[in-house]
Structures are given as C-alpha cells and as structure tokens.
Amino acid sequence: MLRPTLHELCLHNCADFSGKLLSEIGGKCKDLRSLYLGSVAEKRGRSIHISDLEELLNGCPQLEALILMFDISLFLRHNFARVWALASEKLTSLEIGYISSVMVTELLSPNVEPHQSPNQIRPSILPGIQKLCLSVDYITDAMVGTISQGLVSLTHLDLRDAPLIEPRITFDLTNSGLQQINQHGKLKHLSLIRSQEFLITYFRRVNDLGILLMADKCASMESICLGGFCRVTDTGFKTILHSCSNLYKLRVSHGTQLTDLVFHDISATSLSLTHVCLRWCNLLTNHAIKSLASNTGIKVLDLRDCKNLGDEALRAISSLPQLKILLLDGSDISDVGVSYLRLTVITSLVKLSLRGCKRLTDKCISALFDGTSKLQLQELDLSNLPHLSDNGILTLATCRVPISELRVRQCPLIGDTSVIALASMLVDDDRWYGSSIRLLDLYNCGGITQLAFRWLKKPYFPRLRWLGVTGSVNRDILDALARSRPFLNVACRGEELGVDQWDNSDGMYMHDYDEVDELEQWLMEGEDESDNDEEMANAEINAEPME
C-alpha cells in the first residue's frame, strides 16, 4: 500500500503494529503531505523506538499535517528534541494523542545545546506550526509560556489534560500562565480543557483576573473553548463575550459558576455566534437560552447535562432556522417541548441527541416527525430513555426518517420488534430494507433476543458498519454474524460507537463509511448467501437462551 506518490495516509487502530510502521512510512512515502496514525504499538509486546520517529520525520520532507494519536511519552526524552529538529519545514499542523508537559517544554525551549557556548542558542523547533493539539498530563504555566513564545506562527492552540492526582502549583495553570497566551497576536482558536476522566478536578488557580489578563491579548479571537474553570464567574465569561468581537465559537464545560446573567445582554453585542457548547453548566436555566437565541445564525448547540433546561428552552431554540446539531442530553424536557422543534428546526437538523431526557415517551417520536418531509436528519440518539418502547421505534420507521446512525442503548423497553421494524424500513422508495442505517447501537436494550439477529442478516441493513449489542449475547451467534458480514464492526462491551478522541460535537463531524459499500458489493457479486444463512441458523439452534 505504501508508495512514493502517496500524499495522504490515515490509519486508525494500529495497536498491533510496532514502531516499524513509522520507519516504513518514512522510507517509502517521500511525497507524503498528511499522516494520521492511531494507537500505534498499544498492544502488549509491541515496541516503538525513537529511531522509528526519526526515520519518519527524516523521510517525509513534504509533510504538512501530522497526527500521532498514541502515547508519545514512550519515546526516550534525551533524544526527543533532536529528532524533531528533522521535521519538515512545511509542517504546519501537529496533533499528539498523549505527551507529558515536561517533554513539550523541553522540545520547544530555546535552550543552549550541549558542547555549545552560551551565546549559541538552539534554533526554534517546528517554526512553521500554526495548529497544535496536545493531550498532556498537566497543563502548566511553563508549557503554555514555552508554546506561546516559541511558536511564532501559531493560530490554533488546543490543550487538554486529565490529571491522575490533584496538581501542585508548579504543575498547574494559573493566572500568570493565561497572561502569556498569544504573545505574537496571531491566535484565532484557543481551547483549554481539564478533563475529569480520572479525577474530579478543576483549574483551581485561575479566577476572573486570569481571564481579564488573557482577554487583553485575545480581542481578535474567533473560537474559545474553556473546560474546568471552576473559579471563573459571570464577570470573567462576560469579559470574553464583550472583548472578542469576532468570536463565532464559544464552548464552556464544567462552568460551575456560569449563570444566565452572562447572556442577559448578549443581543447588545456585535457577536454572531454559530457554534455554542455549554456542557455541565448546571446553573443555567431557560432564560439563558432565550437570550442566546438572539444569535439566529447558530448552527451547533450543545447543551448536554444542563439539567435545569426545560420546554421553554426548546421554544426558544425553535427560532434558530439554521441549526444543524442539537444535543440536549440529560435536560428536563417533555414530549410537549420536543414538539416545538417540529415547527422549523427539525427540517434543518442533521444530528439530534435526546439521551437521558427521562421524561420523554414514545409520543416524542410522533411529536418530532409526524407530517414532516424532506428531512436531513442523519444521527439520532434516543439512549437511556426508560419510557421509550418498540412503539416509538415503529413510529420512527413509519415516518421513514433517513437516519444513518441510531442509538437506543440502555432502553429497557426496546426489543426485537424495534429491530424488525428498522430492518423493514424503506427510505425514498429504496428497495433495500433498512438501507440507510450504518450505525445501530442496541447495547443493553431489555427486550433483544436471538430473534433480532435473524433480522441483522443479509439482505437486511445492507450498509450497516457498526453494531452495539449486550455482552450476554451468545458468542456463536456473534461469530457467525461477523463471518457472514466481514465489514461489520460488532461491539458488545458497552463501548460508545464512533466517538472521536477530541469529541468534535461542535463541528460537522461525520463518519467516513466509504471504505466498502456492502450493498454495492452484493449487487456486483450476486453472491450466494446459503452457506452463511445455514451457519447463522446452526448458531441459533446451538445457542443457549438469552436472558
């Protein structure tokens, strides 16, 4: 597959490869412009060495974008900076899945090299970088300052950490660190996120003063994402809205002190927001959304886990005619509130998530889709709805919504009838049953039995690529299904399907399913399915009853 003329290469899930994958690419792809490598050498027994990275960087002099979504801290530190000095001068975009903050600081610091006189400073590493996305152990003042000073062309900075223990002051971000951001005045996008993946922790050493100091240098910013700033109040957030007149994307998560007052006078600003994410901001109420809706150009609205939002928020959202993505997970909305979306918004939506909105019933499906036509909706998440039953899915199938991704995980009343209805659904007079669905998540649905798997066989769901089911499913049935549908990825451990590392819910992220179209293959090959059908039937006969 590797050849000198290759310009772009994207390889996910490379856990079974060793670091030799990097050196092979460096030796054979001299003209490579863009490279994505995910999970390299993560399988036990696979090794990766600094020499592999050296051969990659040295062998690809035309590289412009490099995405290494694995643990870079596996490389030895003492040679790390020297190797990156070999990187292409054309490299403008760098994303790394995990690296320690100390390695970043050492890499970009203009230190004196060994055996050099004090007036001989090492030339800047990666001078052309414009976009830098890093997941680190700790976001620190030292790292932020080194990045801001050393990368003179930086326009896009995305930093994320997930501390294992509460950081000490020397390994944390403070007001002083925020003041160092955007020293060269070119930054357009800034994202600073503290994840709570391992520990409930925040940027406890940053307050409103830090935001005020940062805002002085960020007047031309277009996108700001802040996560975990628990001591920043309405004063700090309002400073951002009133100082950054070009802002179109605002994302705040775990804003524990963010209230409705931040958006009270937003209509008096010149802002034209198109992407808004306010996640885990539990002090927000319907009043904030009413004010926010004055930005009628909003295309992406993420309000997940804002538990105090109700039907009146949906009434305000219904006035956003350009809305493409709406995420309402965990909000306090009802079937009546959902009906407001049918008036205007539902025809423009591409993605809708109602996960965990526990007041919703089967009636929300008819409230959304009855009487609608020309829908663009491709992704629908109805997971964790205790009152959603097969009747709701039957209504969805009857409305012939052209969904490509449907998630109904953790719905105790969903069973075989739902699978049969979806398998029998025709969209746009297509003669292939269930032809639009590419991802179907049925994990831990209470009524799924072996009967459902008969409807997951060909010719049903011909474009299905991802299937989530409960772990209690008989292994023989799953193995037989996998052999009969080699392009189907089956997950049975509860993992989320298709979740991106950076959680790009604030962008128009869609899956790339173009690798093989199974439907087209069936039409071209006209293959005989009798052997596969017999194998599935035998597996069902031999299977133990499912609980």
Secondary structure, 3 states (H helix, E strand, C coil): CCCCCCCEEEECCCCCCCCHHHHHHHHHCCCCCEEEEECCCCCCCCCCCHHHHHHHHHHCCCCCEEEEEEEHHHCCHHHHHHHHCCCCCCCCEEEEEEECHHHHHHHHCCCECCCCCCCCECCCCCCCCCEEEEEECCCCHHHHHHHHHHCCCCCEEEEEECCCCCCCHHHCCCHHHHHCCCCCCCCCEEEEEECCCCCCCCCCCCCHHHHHHHHCCCCCCCEEEEECCCCCCHHHHHHHHHHCCCCCEEEEECCCCCCHHHHCCHHHCCCCCCEEEEECCCCCCHHHHHHHCCCCCCCEEECCCCCCCCHHHHHHHCCCCCCCEEECCCCCCCHHHHHHHHCCHHHCCCEEECCCCCCCECHHHHHHHCCCCCCCCCEEECCCCCECEHHHHHHHHHCCCCCCEEECCCCCECEHHHHHHHHCCCCCCCCCCCCCCCEEECCCCCECCHHHHHCCCCCCCCCCCEEECCCCCCHHHHHHHHHHCCCCEEECCCCCCCCCCCCCCCCCCCCCCCCCCHHHHHHHHCCCCHHHHHHHHHHHHHCCCCC
